[in-house]
Amino acid sequence: ADRFAAWDVDVVLEPLPFTNVRTPADAAEIIRRADRPNLSMCLDVWHLYRMALPLSHLDDLWPTISTVQVNDGTIECQFPEDLREDCLLNRRIPGEGEFDLVGLLRARNAHRPDSTFSVEVINPQLRAQDPALSARQIAAGLESVLAASRAA
């Protein structure tokens, strides 16, 4: 973070369950210890749900989260012996899986409404079709989930 601060560049740390920074709490601890204004977390919802963590895991972590990376998937891991393989083959368009994206986005809206979004839907079927069609499908899914998160 110090190296990039000279250029006013923010650095985000993304916890991945198949690394030594496995959970959002692990990443938050690093961010808090580093105490750098340009260091924060990218929360990929895939990894939260793949670690079987409840939304409440994030309750005290929202101040460290600057980016929410959106995708969807099955609650049960399709490749439990290889989480990396699972995340590269089984992501779904937002709203087409089993993750509680609406609940997560409502928590984001309540605790960190200034956080940004990124979208990462790694999926062989989407990769095999026309990229413009994939982009439209992902955008429609994300729009649907965002609208539901704002509904009463």
VMD Tcl script that builds the backbone (N, CA, C; Angstrom):
set m [mol new atoms 456]
animate dup $m
set s [atomselect $m all]
$s set {name element resname resid chain x y z} {
  {N N ALA 1 A 0.835 -1.196 0.000}
  {CA C ALA 1 A 0.000 0.000 0.000}
  {C C ALA 1 A 0.873 1.250 0.000}
  {N N ASP 2 A 1.972 1.196 0.756}
  {CA C ASP 2 A 2.871 2.357 0.801}
  {C C ASP 2 A 3.458 2.653 -0.579}
  {N N ARG 3 A 3.828 1.620 -1.306}
  {CA C ARG 3 A 4.419 1.819 -2.640}
  {C C ARG 3 A 3.452 2.513 -3.595}
  {N N PHE 4 A 2.174 2.231 -3.470}
  {CA C PHE 4 A 1.187 2.801 -4.388}
  {C C PHE 4 A 0.603 4.121 -3.902}
  {N N ALA 5 A 0.789 4.438 -2.648}
  {CA C ALA 5 A 0.247 5.679 -2.094}
  {C C ALA 5 A 0.800 6.904 -2.807}
  {N N ALA 6 A 2.039 6.843 -3.229}
  {CA C ALA 6 A 2.655 7.983 -3.928}
  {C C ALA 6 A 1.895 8.347 -5.202}
  {N N TRP 7 A 1.170 7.397 -5.772}
  {CA C TRP 7 A 0.386 7.645 -6.991}
  {C C TRP 7 A -1.103 7.750 -6.686}
  {N N ASP 8 A -1.468 7.870 -5.419}
  {CA C ASP 8 A -2.874 7.915 -5.010}
  {C C ASP 8 A -3.666 6.698 -5.501}
  {N N VAL 9 A -3.038 5.548 -5.441}
  {CA C VAL 9 A -3.661 4.308 -5.870}
  {C C VAL 9 A -4.113 3.525 -4.644}
  {N N ASP 10 A -5.351 3.057 -4.675}
  {CA C ASP 10 A -5.870 2.208 -3.610}
  {C C ASP 10 A -5.512 0.754 -3.898}
  {N N VAL 11 A -5.269 0.013 -2.855}
  {CA C VAL 11 A -4.932 -1.401 -2.952}
  {C C VAL 11 A -6.004 -2.189 -2.221}
  {N N VAL 12 A -6.515 -3.234 -2.859}
  {CA C VAL 12 A -7.525 -4.074 -2.209}
  {C C VAL 12 A -6.984 -5.488 -2.051}
  {N N LEU 13 A -7.292 -6.066 -0.926}
  {CA C LEU 13 A -6.889 -7.427 -0.586}
  {C C LEU 13 A -8.125 -8.307 -0.688}
  {N N GLU 14 A -8.009 -9.398 -1.423}
  {CA C GLU 14 A -9.141 -10.313 -1.574}
  {C C GLU 14 A -8.824 -11.638 -0.877}
  {N N PRO 15 A -9.591 -11.975 0.158}
  {CA C PRO 15 A -9.379 -13.279 0.790}
  {C C PRO 15 A -9.838 -14.405 -0.142}
  {N N LEU 16 A -9.057 -15.475 -0.160}
  {CA C LEU 16 A -9.366 -16.651 -0.976}
  {C C LEU 16 A -9.222 -17.894 -0.107}
  {N N PRO 17 A -10.230 -18.758 -0.062}
  {CA C PRO 17 A -10.187 -19.900 0.857}
  {C C PRO 17 A -9.070 -20.897 0.583}
  {N N PHE 18 A -8.463 -20.846 -0.586}
  {CA C PHE 18 A -7.387 -21.780 -0.905}
  {C C PHE 18 A -6.009 -21.125 -0.769}
  {N N THR 19 A -5.942 -20.014 0.012}
  {CA C THR 19 A -4.678 -19.355 0.313}
  {C C THR 19 A -4.526 -19.241 1.829}
  {N N ASN 20 A -3.495 -18.534 2.262}
  {CA C ASN 20 A -3.329 -18.336 3.706}
  {C C ASN 20 A -4.101 -17.124 4.218}
  {N N VAL 21 A -4.791 -16.415 3.362}
  {CA C VAL 21 A -5.746 -15.365 3.750}
  {C C VAL 21 A -7.115 -15.907 3.333}
  {N N ARG 22 A -7.659 -16.761 4.188}
  {CA C ARG 22 A -8.821 -17.564 3.817}
  {C C ARG 22 A -10.156 -16.854 3.947}
  {N N THR 23 A -10.320 -16.053 4.980}
  {CA C THR 23 A -11.643 -15.488 5.274}
  {C C THR 23 A -11.591 -13.963 5.254}
  {N N PRO 24 A -12.754 -13.331 5.144}
  {CA C PRO 24 A -12.783 -11.880 5.267}
  {C C PRO 24 A -12.194 -11.394 6.596}
  {N N ALA 25 A -12.399 -12.148 7.674}
  {CA C ALA 25 A -11.810 -11.752 8.966}
  {C C ALA 25 A -10.293 -11.758 8.901}
  {N N ASP 26 A -9.705 -12.725 8.177}
  {CA C ASP 26 A -8.244 -12.751 7.999}
  {C C ASP 26 A -7.771 -11.494 7.281}
  {N N ALA 27 A -8.450 -11.145 6.199}
  {CA C ALA 27 A -8.071 -9.957 5.433}
  {C C ALA 27 A -8.243 -8.694 6.266}
  {N N ALA 28 A -9.334 -8.611 7.006}
  {CA C ALA 28 A -9.586 -7.425 7.837}
  {C C ALA 28 A -8.497 -7.250 8.892}
  {N N GLU 29 A -8.028 -8.346 9.445}
  {CA C GLU 29 A -6.963 -8.265 10.446}
  {C C GLU 29 A -5.681 -7.697 9.835}
  {N N ILE 30 A -5.338 -8.126 8.645}
  {CA C ILE 30 A -4.162 -7.591 7.950}
  {C C ILE 30 A -4.344 -6.105 7.681}
  {N N ILE 31 A -5.534 -5.742 7.197}
  {CA C ILE 31 A -5.824 -4.339 6.870}
  {C C ILE 31 A -5.742 -3.475 8.122}
  {N N ARG 32 A -6.302 -3.945 9.197}
  {CA C ARG 32 A -6.263 -3.170 10.451}
  {C C ARG 32 A -4.839 -3.040 10.982}
  {N N ARG 33 A -4.074 -4.116 10.927}
  {CA C ARG 33 A -2.687 -4.053 11.414}
  {C C ARG 33 A -1.823 -3.147 10.531}
  {N N ALA 34 A -2.038 -3.202 9.228}
  {CA C ALA 34 A -1.261 -2.356 8.320}
  {C C ALA 34 A -1.589 -0.883 8.528}
  {N N ASP 35 A -2.856 -0.592 8.817}
  {CA C ASP 35 A -3.296 0.780 9.110}
  {C C ASP 35 A -2.858 1.772 8.032}
  {N N ARG 36 A -3.216 1.448 6.802}
  {CA C ARG 36 A -2.897 2.316 5.675}
  {C C ARG 36 A -4.205 2.817 5.074}
  {N N PRO 37 A -4.312 4.110 4.819}
  {CA C PRO 37 A -5.591 4.660 4.320}
  {C C PRO 37 A -5.976 4.163 2.924}
  {N N ASN 38 A -5.009 3.670 2.169}
  {CA C ASN 38 A -5.297 3.220 0.809}
  {C C ASN 38 A -5.387 1.690 0.707}
  {N N LEU 39 A -5.538 1.007 1.841}
  {CA C LEU 39 A -5.646 -0.451 1.842}
  {C C LEU 39 A -7.019 -0.857 2.355}
  {N N SER 40 A -7.716 -1.694 1.581}
  {CA C SER 40 A -9.050 -2.172 1.963}
  {C C SER 40 A -9.269 -3.559 1.374}
  {N N MET 41 A -10.494 -4.037 1.497}
  {CA C MET 41 A -10.807 -5.399 1.065}
  {C C MET 41 A -11.760 -5.424 -0.120}
  {N N CYS 42 A -11.505 -6.377 -1.009}
  {CA C CYS 42 A -12.454 -6.763 -2.043}
  {C C CYS 42 A -13.132 -8.028 -1.534}
  {N N LEU 43 A -14.409 -7.935 -1.237}
  {CA C LEU 43 A -15.168 -9.085 -0.752}
  {C C LEU 43 A -15.829 -9.777 -1.936}
  {N N ASP 44 A -15.300 -10.912 -2.336}
  {CA C ASP 44 A -15.919 -11.726 -3.375}
  {C C ASP 44 A -16.949 -12.611 -2.682}
  {N N VAL 45 A -18.213 -12.424 -3.010}
  {CA C VAL 45 A -19.270 -13.165 -2.322}
  {C C VAL 45 A -19.114 -14.666 -2.511}
  {N N TRP 46 A -18.486 -15.081 -3.599}
  {CA C TRP 46 A -18.251 -16.504 -3.842}
  {C C TRP 46 A -17.492 -17.123 -2.673}
  {N N HIS 47 A -16.428 -16.459 -2.271}
  {CA C HIS 47 A -15.568 -17.023 -1.237}
  {C C HIS 47 A -16.242 -16.991 0.144}
  {N N LEU 48 A -17.056 -15.986 0.393}
  {CA C LEU 48 A -17.802 -15.947 1.650}
  {C C LEU 48 A -18.703 -17.181 1.760}
  {N N TYR 49 A -19.474 -17.421 0.713}
  {CA C TYR 49 A -20.409 -18.542 0.749}
  {C C TYR 49 A -19.700 -19.877 0.621}
  {N N ARG 50 A -18.612 -19.932 -0.126}
  {CA C ARG 50 A -17.897 -21.192 -0.262}
  {C C ARG 50 A -17.240 -21.607 1.055}
  {N N MET 51 A -16.928 -20.634 1.900}
  {CA C MET 51 A -16.382 -20.935 3.220}
  {C C MET 51 A -17.508 -21.240 4.217}
  {N N ALA 52 A -18.763 -21.211 3.756}
  {CA C ALA 52 A -19.946 -21.471 4.592}
  {C C ALA 52 A -20.022 -20.498 5.764}
  {N N LEU 53 A -19.632 -19.260 5.505}
  {CA C LEU 53 A -19.684 -18.229 6.544}
  {C C LEU 53 A -21.036 -17.522 6.494}
  {N N PRO 54 A -21.605 -17.214 7.644}
  {CA C PRO 54 A -22.880 -16.482 7.662}
  {C C PRO 54 A -22.636 -15.003 7.348}
  {N N LEU 55 A -23.694 -14.318 6.931}
  {CA C LEU 55 A -23.574 -12.872 6.688}
  {C C LEU 55 A -23.088 -12.140 7.930}
  {N N SER 56 A -23.439 -12.657 9.089}
  {CA C SER 56 A -23.014 -12.010 10.334}
  {C C SER 56 A -21.495 -11.994 10.487}
  {N N HIS 57 A -20.790 -12.831 9.744}
  {CA C HIS 57 A -19.324 -12.811 9.758}
  {C C HIS 57 A -18.807 -11.425 9.366}
  {N N LEU 58 A -19.596 -10.714 8.570}
  {CA C LEU 58 A -19.173 -9.409 8.050}
  {C C LEU 58 A -19.539 -8.236 8.962}
  {N N ASP 59 A -20.326 -8.480 9.994}
  {CA C ASP 59 A -20.864 -7.387 10.809}
  {C C ASP 59 A -19.820 -6.355 11.219}
  {N N ASP 60 A -18.687 -6.789 11.730}
  {CA C ASP 60 A -17.653 -5.854 12.187}
  {C C ASP 60 A -16.600 -5.565 11.124}
  {N N LEU 61 A -16.764 -6.154 9.944}
  {CA C LEU 61 A -15.740 -6.027 8.900}
  {C C LEU 61 A -16.061 -4.983 7.840}
  {N N TRP 62 A -17.302 -4.520 7.805}
  {CA C TRP 62 A -17.708 -3.586 6.743}
  {C C TRP 62 A -16.806 -2.363 6.627}
  {N N PRO 63 A -16.272 -1.811 7.708}
  {CA C PRO 63 A -15.387 -0.652 7.543}
  {C C PRO 63 A -14.143 -0.944 6.693}
  {N N THR 64 A -13.746 -2.202 6.595}
  {CA C THR 64 A -12.561 -2.546 5.799}
  {C C THR 64 A -12.898 -2.921 4.362}
  {N N ILE 65 A -14.179 -3.065 4.036}
  {CA C ILE 65 A -14.608 -3.521 2.702}
  {C C ILE 65 A -14.881 -2.316 1.809}
  {N N SER 66 A -14.164 -2.231 0.710}
  {CA C SER 66 A -14.390 -1.130 -0.233}
  {C C SER 66 A -15.046 -1.599 -1.526}
  {N N THR 67 A -14.930 -2.900 -1.809}
  {CA C THR 67 A -15.463 -3.449 -3.048}
  {C C THR 67 A -16.204 -4.744 -2.751}
  {N N VAL 68 A -17.388 -4.880 -3.338}
  {CA C VAL 68 A -18.143 -6.123 -3.247}
  {C C VAL 68 A -18.148 -6.731 -4.645}
  {N N GLN 69 A -17.569 -7.912 -4.752}
  {CA C GLN 69 A -17.487 -8.602 -6.037}
  {C C GLN 69 A -18.649 -9.581 -6.122}
  {N N VAL 70 A -19.498 -9.402 -7.113}
  {CA C VAL 70 A -20.776 -10.097 -7.184}
  {C C VAL 70 A -20.734 -11.237 -8.200}
  {N N ASN 71 A -21.316 -12.343 -7.791}
  {CA C ASN 71 A -21.554 -13.521 -8.621}
  {C C ASN 71 A -22.510 -14.394 -7.814}
  {N N ASP 72 A -22.844 -15.545 -8.309}
  {CA C ASP 72 A -23.767 -16.422 -7.600}
  {C C ASP 72 A -23.274 -17.851 -7.763}
  {N N GLY 73 A -23.863 -18.744 -7.002}
  {CA C GLY 73 A -23.455 -20.136 -7.093}
  {C C GLY 73 A -24.299 -21.029 -6.220}
  {N N THR 74 A -23.914 -22.280 -6.168}
  {CA C THR 74 A -24.599 -23.254 -5.338}
  {C C THR 74 A -24.052 -23.176 -3.917}
  {N N ILE 75 A -24.882 -23.470 -2.958}
  {CA C ILE 75 A -24.412 -23.509 -1.576}
  {C C ILE 75 A -23.450 -24.677 -1.396}
  {N N GLU 76 A -23.779 -25.817 -1.968}
  {CA C GLU 76 A -22.898 -26.980 -1.861}
  {C C GLU 76 A -21.815 -26.902 -2.931}
  {N N CYS 77 A -20.594 -27.025 -2.494}
  {CA C CYS 77 A -19.438 -26.972 -3.389}
  {C C CYS 77 A -19.494 -28.144 -4.374}
  {N N GLN 78 A -19.268 -27.865 -5.641}
  {CA C GLN 78 A -19.295 -28.906 -6.661}
  {C C GLN 78 A -17.973 -29.678 -6.747}
  {N N PHE 79 A -16.882 -29.058 -6.288}
  {CA C PHE 79 A -15.554 -29.691 -6.266}
  {C C PHE 79 A -14.946 -29.505 -4.884}
  {N N PRO 80 A -15.477 -30.177 -3.854}
  {CA C PRO 80 A -14.985 -29.937 -2.492}
  {C C PRO 80 A -13.507 -30.263 -2.309}
  {N N GLU 81 A -12.966 -31.110 -3.152}
  {CA C GLU 81 A -11.549 -31.443 -3.048}
  {C C GLU 81 A -10.656 -30.367 -3.676}
  {N N ASP 82 A -11.239 -29.437 -4.416}
  {CA C ASP 82 A -10.444 -28.405 -5.081}
  {C C ASP 82 A -11.271 -27.116 -5.196}
  {N N LEU 83 A -11.191 -26.261 -4.173}
  {CA C LEU 83 A -11.979 -25.019 -4.158}
  {C C LEU 83 A -11.618 -24.093 -5.309}
  {N N ARG 84 A -10.356 -24.101 -5.711}
  {CA C ARG 84 A -9.937 -23.252 -6.833}
  {C C ARG 84 A -10.651 -23.691 -8.112}
  {N N GLU 85 A -10.676 -24.986 -8.365}
  {CA C GLU 85 A -11.364 -25.516 -9.540}
  {C C GLU 85 A -12.849 -25.169 -9.493}
  {N N ASP 86 A -13.435 -25.300 -8.323}
  {CA C ASP 86 A -14.852 -24.981 -8.149}
  {C C ASP 86 A -15.134 -23.531 -8.527}
  {N N CYS 87 A -14.264 -22.617 -8.071}
  {CA C CYS 87 A -14.529 -21.192 -8.352}
  {C C CYS 87 A -14.278 -20.838 -9.814}
  {N N LEU 88 A -13.549 -21.678 -10.532}
  {CA C LEU 88 A -13.286 -21.410 -11.948}
  {C C LEU 88 A -14.308 -22.051 -12.886}
  {N N LEU 89 A -15.156 -22.925 -12.360}
  {CA C LEU 89 A -16.092 -23.643 -13.224}
  {C C LEU 89 A -17.561 -23.435 -12.899}
  {N N ASN 90 A -17.890 -23.015 -11.686}
  {CA C ASN 90 A -19.282 -23.108 -11.252}
  {C C ASN 90 A -19.965 -21.807 -10.876}
  {N N ARG 91 A -19.383 -20.693 -11.170}
  {CA C ARG 91 A -20.056 -19.449 -10.818}
  {C C ARG 91 A -21.284 -19.264 -11.696}
  {N N ARG 92 A -22.254 -18.588 -11.126}
  {CA C ARG 92 A -23.510 -18.345 -11.848}
  {C C ARG 92 A -23.772 -16.850 -11.957}
  {N N ILE 93 A -24.623 -16.521 -12.868}
  {CA C ILE 93 A -25.088 -15.145 -13.029}
  {C C ILE 93 A -25.818 -14.747 -11.748}
  {N N PRO 94 A -25.629 -13.520 -11.258}
  {CA C PRO 94 A -26.353 -13.088 -10.055}
  {C C PRO 94 A -27.855 -13.352 -10.190}
  {N N GLY 95 A -28.410 -13.968 -9.148}
  {CA C GLY 95 A -29.828 -14.299 -9.147}
  {C C GLY 95 A -30.142 -15.686 -9.679}
  {N N GLU 96 A -29.162 -16.375 -10.254}
  {CA C GLU 96 A -29.396 -17.705 -10.811}
  {C C GLU 96 A -28.801 -18.814 -9.946}
  {N N GLY 97 A -28.335 -18.453 -8.771}
  {CA C GLY 97 A -27.765 -19.440 -7.870}
  {C C GLY 97 A -28.509 -19.449 -6.547}
  {N N GLU 98 A -27.830 -19.933 -5.517}
  {CA C GLU 98 A -28.452 -20.117 -4.207}
  {C C GLU 98 A -27.928 -19.158 -3.141}
  {N N PHE 99 A -26.977 -18.305 -3.486}
  {CA C PHE 99 A -26.425 -17.383 -2.493}
  {C C PHE 99 A -27.479 -16.348 -2.101}
  {N N ASP 100 A -27.418 -15.898 -0.862}
  {CA C ASP 100 A -28.324 -14.842 -0.390}
  {C C ASP 100 A -27.733 -13.484 -0.789}
  {N N LEU 101 A -27.789 -13.210 -2.073}
  {CA C LEU 101 A -27.244 -11.944 -2.565}
  {C C LEU 101 A -28.077 -10.760 -2.097}
  {N N VAL 102 A -29.377 -10.936 -2.026}
  {CA C VAL 102 A -30.241 -9.841 -1.580}
  {C C VAL 102 A -29.896 -9.469 -0.143}
  {N N GLY 103 A -29.764 -10.444 0.726}
  {CA C GLY 103 A -29.387 -10.176 2.109}
  {C C GLY 103 A -28.018 -9.537 2.214}
  {N N LEU 104 A -27.069 -10.030 1.430}
  {CA C LEU 104 A -25.727 -9.463 1.458}
  {C C LEU 104 A -25.738 -8.012 0.972}
  {N N LEU 105 A -26.460 -7.739 -0.097}
  {CA C LEU 105 A -26.511 -6.372 -0.613}
  {C C LEU 105 A -27.269 -5.440 0.322}
  {N N ARG 106 A -28.265 -5.950 1.010}
  {CA C ARG 106 A -28.937 -5.127 2.019}
  {C C ARG 106 A -27.971 -4.784 3.157}
  {N N ALA 107 A -27.162 -5.740 3.561}
  {CA C ALA 107 A -26.151 -5.464 4.595}
  {C C ALA 107 A -25.142 -4.449 4.068}
  {N N ARG 108 A -24.734 -4.601 2.836}
  {CA C ARG 108 A -23.812 -3.636 2.217}
  {C C ARG 108 A -24.447 -2.250 2.187}
  {N N ASN 109 A -25.710 -2.161 1.785}
  {CA C ASN 109 A -26.394 -0.869 1.711}
  {C C ASN 109 A -26.490 -0.206 3.081}
  {N N ALA 110 A -26.671 -1.023 4.120}
  {CA C ALA 110 A -26.801 -0.492 5.480}
  {C C ALA 110 A -25.462 -0.077 6.073}
  {N N HIS 111 A -24.414 -0.841 5.778}
  {CA C HIS 111 A -23.136 -0.615 6.447}
  {C C HIS 111 A -22.084 0.092 5.598}
  {N N ARG 112 A -22.109 -0.122 4.295}
  {CA C ARG 112 A -21.057 0.445 3.445}
  {C C ARG 112 A -21.619 0.828 2.074}
  {N N PRO 113 A -22.608 1.749 2.051}
  {CA C PRO 113 A -23.248 2.090 0.779}
  {C C PRO 113 A -22.309 2.751 -0.226}
  {N N ASP 114 A -21.163 3.231 0.240}
  {CA C ASP 114 A -20.199 3.864 -0.661}
  {C C ASP 114 A -19.245 2.861 -1.304}
  {N N SER 115 A -19.376 1.570 -0.964}
  {CA C SER 115 A -18.495 0.573 -1.567}
  {C C SER 115 A -18.835 0.413 -3.041}
  {N N THR 116 A -17.834 0.032 -3.804}
  {CA C THR 116 A -18.023 -0.172 -5.237}
  {C C THR 116 A -18.362 -1.633 -5.510}
  {N N PHE 117 A -18.803 -1.903 -6.728}
  {CA C PHE 117 A -19.090 -3.261 -7.159}
  {C C PHE 117 A -18.110 -3.662 -8.243}
  {N N SER 118 A -17.778 -4.924 -8.246}
  {CA C SER 118 A -17.159 -5.532 -9.411}
  {C C SER 118 A -17.947 -6.813 -9.662}
  {N N VAL 119 A -17.865 -7.311 -10.861}
  {CA C VAL 119 A -18.604 -8.514 -11.231}
  {C C VAL 119 A -17.590 -9.528 -11.753}
  {N N GLU 120 A -17.683 -10.753 -11.231}
  {CA C GLU 120 A -16.794 -11.825 -11.695}
  {C C GLU 120 A -17.599 -13.106 -11.771}
  {N N VAL 121 A -18.019 -13.437 -12.988}
  {CA C VAL 121 A -18.804 -14.646 -13.204}
  {C C VAL 121 A -17.992 -15.553 -14.126}
  {N N ILE 122 A -17.093 -16.314 -13.522}
  {CA C ILE 122 A -16.256 -17.243 -14.278}
  {C C ILE 122 A -17.088 -18.490 -14.522}
  {N N ASN 123 A -17.353 -18.775 -15.803}
  {CA C ASN 123 A -18.259 -19.861 -16.131}
  {C C ASN 123 A -17.968 -20.326 -17.566}
  {N N PRO 124 A -17.703 -21.598 -17.775}
  {CA C PRO 124 A -17.377 -22.086 -19.130}
  {C C PRO 124 A -18.490 -21.856 -20.151}
  {N N GLN 125 A -19.748 -21.967 -19.728}
  {CA C GLN 125 A -20.858 -21.761 -20.667}
  {C C GLN 125 A -20.914 -20.299 -21.131}
  {N N LEU 126 A -20.707 -19.378 -20.197}
  {CA C LEU 126 A -20.710 -17.961 -20.581}
  {C C LEU 126 A -19.520 -17.650 -21.483}
  {N N ARG 127 A -18.394 -18.257 -21.188}
  {CA C ARG 127 A -17.190 -18.027 -21.986}
  {C C ARG 127 A -17.361 -18.559 -23.411}
  {N N ALA 128 A -18.166 -19.621 -23.579}
  {CA C ALA 128 A -18.341 -20.243 -24.886}
  {C C ALA 128 A -19.305 -19.485 -25.802}
  {N N GLN 129 A -20.104 -18.598 -25.235}
  {CA C GLN 129 A -21.089 -17.891 -26.059}
  {C C GLN 129 A -20.591 -16.488 -26.410}
  {N N ASP 130 A -21.360 -15.776 -27.185}
  {CA C ASP 130 A -21.015 -14.418 -27.591}
  {C C ASP 130 A -20.810 -13.541 -26.353}
  {N N PRO 131 A -19.678 -12.853 -26.230}
  {CA C PRO 131 A -19.415 -12.035 -25.043}
  {C C PRO 131 A -20.471 -10.963 -24.788}
  {N N ALA 132 A -21.039 -10.400 -25.836}
  {CA C ALA 132 A -22.076 -9.381 -25.652}
  {C C ALA 132 A -23.324 -9.995 -24.999}
  {N N LEU 133 A -23.663 -11.216 -25.389}
  {CA C LEU 133 A -24.804 -11.901 -24.785}
  {C C LEU 133 A -24.516 -12.195 -23.309}
  {N N SER 134 A -23.312 -12.675 -23.012}
  {CA C SER 134 A -22.937 -12.934 -21.617}
  {C C SER 134 A -23.033 -11.659 -20.787}
  {N N ALA 135 A -22.529 -10.562 -21.333}
  {CA C ALA 135 A -22.564 -9.286 -20.610}
  {C C ALA 135 A -24.003 -8.850 -20.343}
  {N N ARG 136 A -24.879 -9.004 -21.337}
  {CA C ARG 136 A -26.290 -8.628 -21.144}
  {C C ARG 136 A -26.957 -9.516 -20.089}
  {N N GLN 137 A -26.668 -10.802 -20.105}
  {CA C GLN 137 A -27.257 -11.718 -19.128}
  {C C GLN 137 A -26.779 -11.383 -17.715}
  {N N ILE 138 A -25.493 -11.129 -17.566}
  {CA C ILE 138 A -24.943 -10.787 -16.254}
  {C C ILE 138 A -25.522 -9.462 -15.773}
  {N N ALA 139 A -25.603 -8.473 -16.660}
  {CA C ALA 139 A -26.160 -7.170 -16.281}
  {C C ALA 139 A -27.618 -7.301 -15.845}
  {N N ALA 140 A -28.399 -8.089 -16.570}
  {CA C ALA 140 A -29.812 -8.283 -16.213}
  {C C ALA 140 A -29.934 -8.979 -14.860}
  {N N GLY 141 A -29.100 -9.976 -14.618}
  {CA C GLY 141 A -29.133 -10.667 -13.325}
  {C C GLY 141 A -28.759 -9.738 -12.190}
  {N N LEU 142 A -27.694 -8.960 -12.376}
  {CA C LEU 142 A -27.265 -8.023 -11.341}
  {C C LEU 142 A -28.328 -6.956 -11.097}
  {N N GLU 143 A -28.932 -6.447 -12.158}
  {CA C GLU 143 A -29.987 -5.447 -12.017}
  {C C GLU 143 A -31.159 -6.006 -11.204}
  {N N SER 144 A -31.519 -7.240 -11.444}
  {CA C SER 144 A -32.617 -7.877 -10.722}
  {C C SER 144 A -32.298 -8.014 -9.228}
  {N N VAL 145 A -31.076 -8.438 -8.910}
  {CA C VAL 145 A -30.675 -8.610 -7.510}
  {C C VAL 145 A -30.591 -7.253 -6.811}
  {N N LEU 146 A -30.041 -6.247 -7.496}
  {CA C LEU 146 A -29.955 -4.907 -6.906}
  {C C LEU 146 A -31.348 -4.339 -6.630}
  {N N ALA 147 A -32.268 -4.526 -7.562}
  {CA C ALA 147 A -33.642 -4.046 -7.354}
  {C C ALA 147 A -34.278 -4.763 -6.159}
  {N N ALA 148 A -34.085 -6.056 -6.050}
  {CA C ALA 148 A -34.654 -6.805 -4.930}
  {C C ALA 148 A -34.052 -6.356 -3.599}
  {N N SER 149 A -32.785 -5.982 -3.621}
  {CA C SER 149 A -32.141 -5.550 -2.370}
  {C C SER 149 A -32.667 -4.214 -1.886}
  {N N ARG 150 A -33.279 -3.460 -2.754}
  {CA C ARG 150 A -33.821 -2.153 -2.381}
  {C C ARG 150 A -35.320 -2.192 -2.134}
  {N N ALA 151 A -35.952 -3.318 -2.442}
  {CA C ALA 151 A -37.401 -3.464 -2.251}
  {C C ALA 151 A -37.716 -3.615 -0.764}
  {N N ALA 152 A -38.901 -3.188 -0.411}
  {CA C ALA 152 A -39.336 -3.295 0.988}
  {C C ALA 152 A -39.527 -4.730 1.396}
}
mol reanalyze $m
mol bondsrecalc $m
mol representation Tube
mol addrep $m
